[in-house]
Amino acid sequence: MLCISQLILLITSSVNTSMFTVMKHPMSMGITLMVQTIIICLITNNMSYNAWFSYILFLVFLGGMLVLFIYMTSVASNELFEKIAITPIIATSLVIIMIMFMMDPSLLSNSSDEVFKTDFSEPKNMMAMLFNYPINILTTVAVLYLFLTLIVVVKMTELYQGPLRSN
């Protein structure tokens, strides 16, 4: 059973995904992708026992978005924004929300006893398994591999080589 906050996050994620399909400018696509990243990290935080995984996921997505932002500003720096019609997207999302509430009216109730009926014992210790004996070696190797890759990429890129595109 989904609680009301997870339902709102899922609806916001689906609306944001449908808005991404009508975006034409790279900056608006990047902003939409950033909002989608925040929503996915919030959903992951609600579903997991601790916020560590969603925090790391957000930082990785943010680093990737910064690389995309730098590349996009160096390649397409002077494009203008176009106006888009968001009204059909909002109308479609409102119809979907109304259909969901008509199919299951219990989504509108905010009773706290449904939270206590949920079985939390299944995935609670999944994150702790990453740091137990047999798997911790794999986790350590993955962290060291990513750190080595970071150092190699930093050493391969020269600071004074100029912009990403040639004139």
N, CA and C atoms as an extended XYZ file, in Angstrom:
501
Properties=species:S:1:pos:R:3:atomname:S:1:resname:S:1:resid:I:1 pbc="F F F"
N         0.840       -1.181        0.000 N   MET     1
C         0.000        0.000        0.000 CA  MET     1
C         0.883        1.241        0.000 C   MET     1
N         0.643        2.098       -0.903 N   LEU     2
C         1.400        3.341       -0.987 CA  LEU     2
C         0.835        4.370       -0.022 C   LEU     2
N         1.710        5.092        0.640 N   CYS     3
C         1.215        6.196        1.443 CA  CYS     3
C         1.053        7.412        0.531 C   CYS     3
N         0.444        8.437        1.046 N   ILE     4
C         0.064        9.585        0.227 CA  ILE     4
C         1.298       10.342       -0.283 C   ILE     4
N         2.382       10.372        0.501 N   SER     5
C         3.580       11.077        0.035 CA  SER     5
C         4.246       10.338       -1.121 C   SER     5
N         4.272        9.004       -1.066 N   GLN     6
C         4.833        8.244       -2.182 CA  GLN     6
C         3.979        8.394       -3.425 C   GLN     6
N         2.678        8.446       -3.247 N   LEU     7
C         1.784        8.617       -4.389 CA  LEU     7
C         1.991        9.984       -5.037 C   LEU     7
N         2.137       11.011       -4.222 N   ILE     8
C         2.372       12.354       -4.766 CA  ILE     8
C         3.710       12.401       -5.506 C   ILE     8
N         4.737       11.741       -4.948 N   LEU     9
C         6.032       11.714       -5.625 CA  LEU     9
C         5.961       10.955       -6.945 C   LEU     9
N         5.222        9.849       -6.985 N   LEU    10
C         5.083        9.098       -8.236 CA  LEU    10
C         4.316        9.893       -9.287 C   LEU    10
N         3.282       10.599       -8.873 N   ILE    11
C         2.517       11.421       -9.821 CA  ILE    11
C         3.382       12.571      -10.330 C   ILE    11
N         4.137       13.196       -9.426 N   THR    12
C         5.025       14.278       -9.844 CA  THR    12
C         6.097       13.766      -10.797 C   THR    12
N         6.592       12.565      -10.544 N   SER    13
C         7.592       11.979      -11.433 CA  SER    13
C         7.018       11.701      -12.813 C   SER    13
N         5.789       11.196      -12.868 N   SER    14
C         5.192       10.924      -14.183 CA  SER    14
C         4.879       12.217      -14.933 C   SER    14
N         4.443       13.251      -14.229 N   VAL    15
C         4.200       14.544      -14.883 CA  VAL    15
C         5.517       15.133      -15.386 C   VAL    15
N         6.569       15.018      -14.583 N   ASN    16
C         7.870       15.533      -14.989 CA  ASN    16
C         8.413       14.769      -16.197 C   ASN    16
N         8.175       13.470      -16.253 N   THR    17
C         8.604       12.684      -17.406 CA  THR    17
C         7.856       13.094      -18.659 C   THR    17
N         6.564       13.342      -18.523 N   SER    18
C         5.807       13.780      -19.697 CA  SER    18
C         6.192       15.199      -20.116 C   SER    18
N         6.613       16.040      -19.169 N   MET    19
C         7.087       17.378      -19.532 CA  MET    19
C         8.427       17.316      -20.251 C   MET    19
N         9.244       16.314      -19.923 N   PHE    20
C        10.552       16.190      -20.557 CA  PHE    20
C        10.425       15.912      -22.054 C   PHE    20
N         9.348       15.250      -22.449 N   THR    21
C         9.195       14.902      -23.864 CA  THR    21
C         8.902       16.115      -24.738 C   THR    21
N         8.372       17.200      -24.175 N   VAL    22
C         8.055       18.376      -24.983 CA  VAL    22
C         9.121       19.465      -24.890 C   VAL    22
N        10.146       19.259      -24.079 N   MET    23
C        11.213       20.251      -23.959 CA  MET    23
C        12.091       20.222      -25.205 C   MET    23
N        12.506       21.417      -25.654 N   LYS    24
C        13.346       21.508      -26.838 CA  LYS    24
C        14.710       22.134      -26.555 C   LYS    24
N        14.812       22.910      -25.516 N   HIS    25
C        16.074       23.579      -25.188 CA  HIS    25
C        16.882       22.705      -24.226 C   HIS    25
N        18.196       22.635      -24.402 N   PRO    26
C        19.011       21.792      -23.515 CA  PRO    26
C        18.970       22.221      -22.050 C   PRO    26
N        18.860       23.522      -21.783 N   MET    27
C        18.800       23.973      -20.390 CA  MET    27
C        17.513       23.528      -19.714 C   MET    27
N        16.392       23.637      -20.418 N   SER    28
C        15.130       23.197      -19.823 CA  SER    28
C        15.110       21.683      -19.651 C   SER    28
N        15.745       20.961      -20.574 N   MET    29
C        15.864       19.511      -20.400 CA  MET    29
C        16.714       19.180      -19.178 C   MET    29
N        17.783       19.939      -18.970 N   GLY    30
C        18.637       19.712      -17.812 CA  GLY    30
C        17.933       20.007      -16.502 C   GLY    30
N        17.148       21.076      -16.476 N   ILE    31
C        16.390       21.405      -15.263 CA  ILE    31
C        15.344       20.334      -14.982 C   ILE    31
N        14.670       19.874      -16.036 N   THR    32
C        13.680       18.813      -15.865 CA  THR    32
C        14.342       17.528      -15.389 C   THR    32
N        15.507       17.218      -15.930 N   LEU    33
C        16.238       16.029      -15.502 CA  LEU    33
C        16.714       16.159      -14.062 C   LEU    33
N        17.079       17.361      -13.648 N   MET    34
C        17.500       17.585      -12.267 CA  MET    34
C        16.334       17.411      -11.299 C   MET    34
N        15.169       17.930      -11.666 N   VAL    35
C        13.975       17.748      -10.828 CA  VAL    35
C        13.612       16.269      -10.748 C   VAL    35
N        13.733       15.557      -11.870 N   GLN    36
C        13.451       14.121      -11.879 CA  GLN    36
C        14.437       13.372      -10.983 C   GLN    36
N        15.690       13.795      -10.965 N   THR    37
C        16.690       13.190      -10.094 CA  THR    37
C        16.333       13.387       -8.629 C   THR    37
N        15.914       14.588       -8.277 N   ILE    38
C        15.523       14.858       -6.889 CA  ILE    38
C        14.315       14.014       -6.503 C   ILE    38
N        13.351       13.880       -7.402 N   ILE    39
C        12.156       13.087       -7.108 CA  ILE    39
C        12.520       11.618       -6.929 C   ILE    39
N        13.386       11.088       -7.793 N   ILE    40
C        13.785        9.685       -7.676 CA  ILE    40
C        14.559        9.452       -6.386 C   ILE    40
N        15.398       10.391       -5.998 N   CYS    41
C        16.124       10.249       -4.736 CA  CYS    41
C        15.179       10.312       -3.536 C   CYS    41
N        14.143       11.141       -3.609 N   LEU    42
C        13.154       11.174       -2.524 CA  LEU    42
C        12.361        9.874       -2.458 C   LEU    42
N        11.994        9.317       -3.607 N   ILE    43
C        11.285        8.032       -3.627 CA  ILE    43
C        12.175        6.936       -3.053 C   ILE    43
N        13.452        6.933       -3.431 N   THR    44
C        14.392        5.942       -2.910 CA  THR    44
C        14.578        6.113       -1.408 C   THR    44
N        14.597        7.342       -0.936 N   ASN    45
C        14.719        7.596        0.495 CA  ASN    45
C        13.494        7.090        1.247 C   ASN    45
N        12.309        7.260        0.672 N   ASN    46
C        11.097        6.767        1.325 CA  ASN    46
C        11.039        5.248        1.356 C   ASN    46
N        11.616        4.599        0.352 N   MET    47
C        11.513        3.147        0.263 CA  MET    47
C        12.603        2.419        1.040 C   MET    47
N        13.722        3.069        1.328 N   SER    48
C        14.816        2.383        1.998 CA  SER    48
C        14.835        2.716        3.484 C   SER    48
N        15.657        1.973        4.195 N   TYR    49
C        15.740        2.133        5.638 CA  TYR    49
C        16.534        3.370        6.032 C   TYR    49
N        17.575        3.681        5.273 N   ASN    50
C        18.362        4.871        5.580 CA  ASN    50
C        18.537        5.707        4.327 C   ASN    50
N        19.024        6.910        4.512 N   ALA    51
C        19.115        7.860        3.407 CA  ALA    51
C        20.467        7.833        2.712 C   ALA    51
N        21.333        6.913        3.082 N   TRP    52
C        22.680        6.887        2.522 CA  TRP    52
C        22.668        6.632        1.020 C   TRP    52
N        21.914        5.633        0.589 N   PHE    53
C        21.886        5.275       -0.830 CA  PHE    53
C        21.311        6.404       -1.672 C   PHE    53
N        20.233        7.022       -1.214 N   SER    54
C        19.642        8.109       -1.996 CA  SER    54
C        20.558        9.330       -2.025 C   SER    54
N        21.306        9.563       -0.961 N   TYR    55
C        22.254       10.678       -0.935 CA  TYR    55
C        23.384       10.459       -1.940 C   TYR    55
N        23.942        9.261       -1.964 N   ILE    56
C        25.011        8.946       -2.916 CA  ILE    56
C        24.478        8.984       -4.338 C   ILE    56
N        23.264        8.475       -4.549 N   LEU    57
C        22.646        8.514       -5.875 CA  LEU    57
C        22.462        9.952       -6.346 C   LEU    57
N        22.037       10.822       -5.448 N   PHE    58
C        21.870       12.232       -5.793 CA  PHE    58
C        23.202       12.875       -6.153 C   PHE    58
N        24.248       12.577       -5.396 N   LEU    59
C        25.553       13.164       -5.696 CA  LEU    59
C        26.103       12.681       -7.034 C   LEU    59
N        25.888       11.403       -7.361 N   VAL    60
C        26.349       10.881       -8.650 CA  VAL    60
C        25.580       11.538       -9.789 C   VAL    60
N        24.257       11.633       -9.647 N   PHE    61
C        23.454       12.292      -10.677 CA  PHE    61
C        23.829       13.768      -10.815 C   PHE    61
N        24.081       14.423       -9.698 N   LEU    62
C        24.457       15.833       -9.738 CA  LEU    62
C        25.798       16.025      -10.440 C   LEU    62
N        26.751       15.141      -10.186 N   GLY    63
C        28.030       15.217      -10.881 CA  GLY    63
C        27.874       15.012      -12.377 C   GLY    63
N        27.046       14.059      -12.766 N   GLY    64
C        26.786       13.853      -14.187 CA  GLY    64
C        26.087       15.042      -14.818 C   GLY    64
N        25.162       15.646      -14.084 N   MET    65
C        24.461       16.820      -14.611 CA  MET    65
C        25.404       18.013      -14.756 C   MET    65
N        26.363       18.154      -13.853 N   LEU    66
C        27.334       19.242      -13.979 CA  LEU    66
C        28.221       19.055      -15.206 C   LEU    66
N        28.620       17.807      -15.481 N   VAL    67
C        29.406       17.540      -16.688 CA  VAL    67
C        28.583       17.858      -17.930 C   VAL    67
N        27.312       17.436      -17.942 N   LEU    68
C        26.442       17.745      -19.079 CA  LEU    68
C        26.222       19.250      -19.225 C   LEU    68
N        26.111       19.953      -18.110 N   PHE    69
C        25.922       21.402      -18.156 CA  PHE    69
C        27.141       22.100      -18.756 C   PHE    69
N        28.323       21.685      -18.351 N   ILE    70
C        29.541       22.294      -18.897 CA  ILE    70
C        29.651       22.017      -20.387 C   ILE    70
N        29.372       20.788      -20.790 N   TYR    71
C        29.452       20.453      -22.209 CA  TYR    71
C        28.407       21.230      -23.009 C   TYR    71
N        27.204       21.327      -22.475 N   MET    72
C        26.118       22.006      -23.191 CA  MET    72
C        26.393       23.504      -23.318 C   MET    72
N        26.931       24.121      -22.282 N   THR    73
C        27.206       25.555      -22.374 CA  THR    73
C        28.364       25.857      -23.308 C   THR    73
N        29.278       24.924      -23.473 N   SER    74
C        30.376       25.182      -24.397 CA  SER    74
C        29.977       24.905      -25.841 C   SER    74
N        29.028       24.030      -26.074 N   VAL    75
C        28.624       23.694      -27.442 CA  VAL    75
C        27.494       24.595      -27.925 C   VAL    75
N        26.446       24.746      -27.135 N   ALA    76
C        25.277       25.532      -27.553 CA  ALA    76
C        25.051       26.641      -26.542 C   ALA    76
N        25.786       27.714      -26.702 N   SER    77
C        25.762       28.737      -25.657 CA  SER    77
C        24.726       29.829      -25.881 C   SER    77
N        24.308       30.090      -27.114 N   ASN    78
C        23.460       31.251      -27.368 CA  ASN    78
C        22.088       30.896      -27.920 C   ASN    78
N        21.532       29.774      -27.541 N   GLU    79
C        20.203       29.423      -28.024 CA  GLU    79
C        19.149       30.055      -27.128 C   GLU    79
N        18.044       30.463      -27.736 N   LEU    80
C        16.950       31.079      -26.995 CA  LEU    80
C        15.928       30.025      -26.591 C   LEU    80
N        15.230       30.309      -25.493 N   PHE    81
C        14.161       29.428      -25.048 CA  PHE    81
C        12.942       29.600      -25.941 C   PHE    81
N        12.263       28.499      -26.217 N   GLU    82
C        10.994       28.563      -26.938 CA  GLU    82
C         9.867       28.342      -25.940 C   GLU    82
N         8.748       28.996      -26.183 N   LYS    83
C         7.594       28.795      -25.318 CA  LYS    83
C         6.906       27.495      -25.712 C   LYS    83
N         6.541       26.718      -24.689 N   ILE    84
C         5.844       25.465      -24.947 CA  ILE    84
C         4.496       25.504      -24.251 C   ILE    84
N         3.604       24.699      -24.745 N   ALA    85
C         2.266       24.630      -24.151 CA  ALA    85
C         2.245       23.509      -23.127 C   ALA    85
N         2.210       23.877      -21.852 N   ILE    86
C         2.195       22.886      -20.783 CA  ILE    86
C         0.761       22.520      -20.411 C   ILE    86
N        -0.207       23.234      -20.920 N   THR    87
C        -1.602       23.000      -20.564 CA  THR    87
C        -2.064       21.571      -20.859 C   THR    87
N        -1.750       20.966      -22.010 N   PRO    88
C        -2.175       19.578      -22.220 CA  PRO    88
C        -1.549       18.605      -21.232 C   PRO    88
N        -0.329       18.873      -20.822 N   ILE    89
C         0.329       17.985      -19.863 CA  ILE    89
C        -0.356       18.076      -18.509 C   ILE    89
N        -0.666       19.281      -18.076 N   ILE    90
C        -1.335       19.461      -16.788 CA  ILE    90
C        -2.732       18.856      -16.826 C   ILE    90
N        -3.448       19.048      -17.923 N   ALA    91
C        -4.792       18.480      -18.041 CA  ALA    91
C        -4.743       16.957      -18.014 C   ALA    91
N        -3.779       16.369      -18.708 N   THR    92
C        -3.651       14.914      -18.711 CA  THR    92
C        -3.304       14.389      -17.329 C   THR    92
N        -2.397       15.062      -16.631 N   SER    93
C        -2.027       14.601      -15.299 CA  SER    93
C        -3.181       14.747      -14.313 C   SER    93
N        -3.975       15.802      -14.427 N   LEU    94
C        -5.133       15.942      -13.543 CA  LEU    94
C        -6.169       14.860      -13.804 C   LEU    94
N        -6.368       14.501      -15.059 N   VAL    95
C        -7.300       13.413      -15.378 CA  VAL    95
C        -6.793       12.098      -14.804 C   VAL    95
N        -5.498       11.846      -14.900 N   ILE    96
C        -4.928       10.621      -14.336 CA  ILE    96
C        -5.094       10.593      -12.820 C   ILE    96
N        -4.866       11.717      -12.161 N   ILE    97
C        -5.025       11.782      -10.707 CA  ILE    97
C        -6.477       11.541      -10.311 C   ILE    97
N        -7.417       12.151      -11.032 N   MET    98
C        -8.832       11.946      -10.703 CA  MET    98
C        -9.250       10.498      -10.929 C   MET    98
N        -8.756        9.875      -11.983 N   ILE    99
C        -9.088        8.466      -12.228 CA  ILE    99
C        -8.519        7.586      -11.123 C   ILE    99
N        -7.308        7.889      -10.655 N   MET   100
C        -6.722        7.101       -9.571 CA  MET   100
C        -7.533        7.225       -8.295 C   MET   100
N        -7.987        8.439       -7.975 N   PHE   101
C        -8.770        8.621       -6.766 CA  PHE   101
C       -10.167        8.028       -6.903 C   PHE   101
N       -10.699        8.002       -8.117 N   MET   102
C       -12.009        7.376       -8.312 CA  MET   102
C       -11.907        5.859       -8.217 C   MET   102
N       -10.792        5.287       -8.644 N   MET   103
C       -10.628        3.839       -8.575 CA  MET   103
C       -10.356        3.368       -7.151 C   MET   103
N        -9.632        4.143       -6.375 N   ASP   104
C        -9.311        3.774       -5.001 CA  ASP   104
C        -9.504        4.988       -4.097 C   ASP   104
N       -10.720        5.176       -3.529 N   PRO   105
C       -10.957        6.355       -2.687 CA  PRO   105
C       -10.182        6.344       -1.373 C   PRO   105
N        -9.616        5.199       -0.999 N   SER   106
C        -8.862        5.158        0.254 CA  SER   106
C        -7.553        5.929        0.163 C   SER   106
N        -7.171        6.355       -1.043 N   LEU   107
C        -5.956        7.159       -1.176 CA  LEU   107
C        -6.117        8.531       -0.533 C   LEU   107
N        -7.343        9.000       -0.429 N   LEU   108
C        -7.584       10.307        0.177 CA  LEU   108
C        -7.523       10.266        1.692 C   LEU   108
N        -7.714        9.083        2.282 N   SER   109
C        -7.672        8.991        3.735 CA  SER   109
C        -6.225        9.010        4.197 C   SER   109
N        -6.017        9.617        5.315 N   ASN   110
C        -4.670        9.754        5.861 CA  ASN   110
C        -4.607        9.046        7.203 C   ASN   110
N        -4.969        7.780        7.226 N   SER   111
C        -4.974        7.064        8.494 CA  SER   111
C        -3.585        6.518        8.774 C   SER   111
N        -3.159        6.645       10.001 N   SER   112
C        -1.810        6.226       10.360 CA  SER   112
C        -1.739        4.756       10.737 C   SER   112
N        -2.880        4.066       10.929 N   ASP   113
C        -2.818        2.658       11.297 CA  ASP   113
C        -2.429        1.780       10.118 C   ASP   113
N        -2.561        2.258        8.886 N   GLU   114
C        -2.129        1.483        7.732 CA  GLU   114
C        -0.613        1.399        7.668 C   GLU   114
N         0.068        2.380        8.214 N   VAL   115
C         1.524        2.356        8.224 CA  VAL   115
C         2.025        1.238        9.119 C   VAL   115
N         1.330        0.974       10.238 N   PHE   116
C         1.771       -0.048       11.166 CA  PHE   116
C         1.449       -1.450       10.678 C   PHE   116
N         0.588       -1.603        9.682 N   LYS   117
C         0.281       -2.912        9.117 CA  LYS   117
C         1.328       -3.367        8.111 C   LYS   117
N         2.187       -2.473        7.680 N   THR   118
C         3.192       -2.796        6.681 CA  THR   118
C         4.305       -3.620        7.310 C   THR   118
N         4.769       -4.628        6.572 N   ASP   119
C         5.845       -5.479        7.050 CA  ASP   119
C         7.182       -4.852        6.673 C   ASP   119
N         7.874       -4.311        7.667 N   PHE   120
C         9.138       -3.635        7.407 CA  PHE   120
C        10.347       -4.559        7.565 C   PHE   120
N        10.138       -5.819        7.894 N   SER   121
C        11.271       -6.684        8.216 CA  SER   121
C        11.999       -7.216        6.991 C   SER   121
N        11.432       -7.113        5.803 N   GLU   122
C        12.063       -7.722        4.630 CA  GLU   122
C        13.334       -7.004        4.182 C   GLU   122
N        13.256       -5.777        3.658 N   PRO   123
C        14.482       -5.180        3.103 CA  PRO   123
C        15.233       -4.283        4.074 C   PRO   123
N        14.956       -4.421        5.359 N   LYS   124
C        15.527       -3.475        6.317 CA  LYS   124
C        17.049       -3.573        6.389 C   LYS   124
N        17.571       -4.773        6.309 N   ASN   125
C        19.010       -4.941        6.498 CA  ASN   125
C        19.755       -5.139        5.188 C   ASN   125
N        19.185       -4.737        4.077 N   MET   126
C        19.844       -4.927        2.790 CA  MET   126
C        21.099       -4.061        2.667 C   MET   126
N        21.078       -2.862        3.198 N   MET   127
C        22.250       -1.994        3.108 CA  MET   127
C        23.370       -2.489        4.014 C   MET   127
N        23.022       -3.121        5.135 N   ALA   128
C        24.050       -3.633        6.035 CA  ALA   128
C        24.777       -4.819        5.425 C   ALA   128
N        24.131       -5.527        4.497 N   MET   129
C        24.774       -6.674        3.863 CA  MET   129
C        25.946       -6.254        2.984 C   MET   129
N        25.968       -5.015        2.521 N   LEU   130
C        27.093       -4.547        1.708 CA  LEU   130
C        28.390       -4.485        2.499 C   LEU   130
N        28.301       -4.356        3.806 N   PHE   131
C        29.488       -4.158        4.620 CA  PHE   131
C        29.800       -5.357        5.501 C   PHE   131
N        29.083       -6.474        5.353 N   ASN   132
C        29.421       -7.707        6.051 CA  ASN   132
C        30.554       -8.403        5.321 C   ASN   132
N        31.120       -9.476        5.936 N   TYR   133
C        32.385      -10.039        5.488 CA  TYR   133
C        32.472      -10.457        4.017 C   TYR   133
N        31.645      -11.285        3.479 N   PRO   134
C        31.986      -11.712        2.112 CA  PRO   134
C        31.823      -10.604        1.077 C   PRO   134
N        30.890       -9.692        1.303 N   ILE   135
C        30.594       -8.685        0.291 CA  ILE   135
C        31.439       -7.429        0.479 C   ILE   135
N        31.980       -7.221        1.673 N   ASN   136
C        32.714       -5.975        1.898 CA  ASN   136
C        33.972       -5.873        1.049 C   ASN   136
N        34.542       -6.991        0.643 N   ILE   137
C        35.707       -6.953       -0.241 CA  ILE   137
C        35.299       -6.405       -1.605 C   ILE   137
N        34.165       -6.852       -2.117 N   LEU   138
C        33.663       -6.357       -3.400 CA  LEU   138
C        33.329       -4.868       -3.329 C   LEU   138
N        32.744       -4.440       -2.223 N   THR   139
C        32.429       -3.023       -2.047 CA  THR   139
C        33.701       -2.183       -2.000 C   THR   139
N        34.704       -2.663       -1.286 N   THR   140
C        35.974       -1.940       -1.203 CA  THR   140
C        36.663       -1.862       -2.563 C   THR   140
N        36.642       -2.956       -3.322 N   VAL   141
C        37.246       -2.958       -4.657 CA  VAL   141
C        36.506       -1.992       -5.578 C   VAL   141
N        35.176       -1.945       -5.485 N   ALA   142
C        34.398       -1.022       -6.320 CA  ALA   142
C        34.715        0.430       -5.972 C   ALA   142
N        34.850        0.733       -4.691 N   VAL   143
C        35.182        2.101       -4.273 CA  VAL   143
C        36.579        2.475       -4.754 C   VAL   143
N        37.538        1.566       -4.611 N   LEU   144
C        38.897        1.855       -5.070 CA  LEU   144
C        38.964        1.995       -6.589 C   LEU   144
N        38.193        1.191       -7.316 N   TYR   145
C        38.153        1.289       -8.773 CA  TYR   145
C        37.586        2.639       -9.211 C   TYR   145
N        36.508        3.069       -8.574 N   LEU   146
C        35.930        4.367       -8.918 CA  LEU   146
C        36.881        5.513       -8.574 C   LEU   146
N        37.580        5.393       -7.457 N   PHE   147
C        38.538        6.430       -7.079 CA  PHE   147
C        39.704        6.485       -8.064 C   PHE   147
N        40.202        5.319       -8.486 N   LEU   148
C        41.274        5.272       -9.470 CA  LEU   148
C        40.815        5.839      -10.811 C   LEU   148
N        39.580        5.538      -11.207 N   THR   149
C        39.029        6.090      -12.445 CA  THR   149
C        38.925        7.605      -12.358 C   THR   149
N        38.517        8.117      -11.212 N   LEU   150
C        38.454        9.564      -11.013 CA  LEU   150
C        39.827       10.208      -11.168 C   LEU   150
N        40.840        9.606      -10.571 N   ILE   151
C        42.193       10.163      -10.670 CA  ILE   151
C        42.690       10.124      -12.112 C   ILE   151
N        42.426        9.029      -12.828 N   VAL   152
C        42.868        8.913      -14.221 CA  VAL   152
C        42.183        9.951      -15.096 C   VAL   152
N        40.885       10.162      -14.906 N   VAL   153
C        40.164       11.147      -15.715 CA  VAL   153
C        40.664       12.554      -15.423 C   VAL   153
N        40.944       12.862      -14.174 N   VAL   154
C        41.454       14.192      -13.828 CA  VAL   154
C        42.834       14.408      -14.438 C   VAL   154
N        43.685       13.391      -14.428 N   LYS   155
C        45.027       13.540      -14.995 CA  LYS   155
C        44.999       13.598      -16.518 C   LYS   155
N        44.004       12.958      -17.143 N   MET   156
C        43.926       12.967      -18.606 CA  MET   156
C        43.453       14.307      -19.150 C   MET   156
N        42.636       15.013      -18.401 N   THR   157
C        42.136       16.306      -18.875 CA  THR   157
C        43.090       17.393      -18.433 C   THR   157
N        43.554       18.147      -19.381 N   GLU   158
C        44.452       19.257      -19.075 CA  GLU   158
C        43.619       20.507      -18.831 C   GLU   158
N        44.057       21.334      -17.915 N   LEU   159
C        43.295       22.518      -17.551 CA  LEU   159
C        43.370       23.597      -18.622 C   LEU   159
N        44.493       23.730      -19.283 N   TYR   160
C        44.682       24.839      -20.206 CA  TYR   160
C        44.651       24.398      -21.673 C   TYR   160
N        43.845       23.420      -22.004 N   GLN   161
C        43.740       22.960      -23.389 CA  GLN   161
C        42.691       23.716      -24.180 C   GLN   161
N        41.892       24.544      -23.569 N   GLY   162
C        40.892       25.332      -24.279 CA  GLY   162
C        39.495       24.758      -24.105 C   GLY   162
N        38.538       25.286      -24.881 N   PRO   163
C        37.153       24.837      -24.735 CA  PRO   163
C        36.948       23.432      -25.303 C   PRO   163
N        35.761       22.883      -25.083 N   LEU   164
C        35.467       21.538      -25.556 CA  LEU   164
C        35.250       21.486      -27.059 C   LEU   164
N        34.838       22.568      -27.658 N   ARG   165
C        34.657       22.577      -29.110 CA  ARG   165
C        35.755       23.417      -29.750 C   ARG   165
N        36.044       23.097      -30.998 N   SER   166
C        37.060       23.866      -31.712 CA  SER   166
C        36.395       24.969      -32.522 C   SER   166
N        37.111       26.031      -32.772 N   ASN   167
C        36.543       27.170      -33.498 CA  ASN   167
C        36.419       26.930      -34.964 C   ASN   167
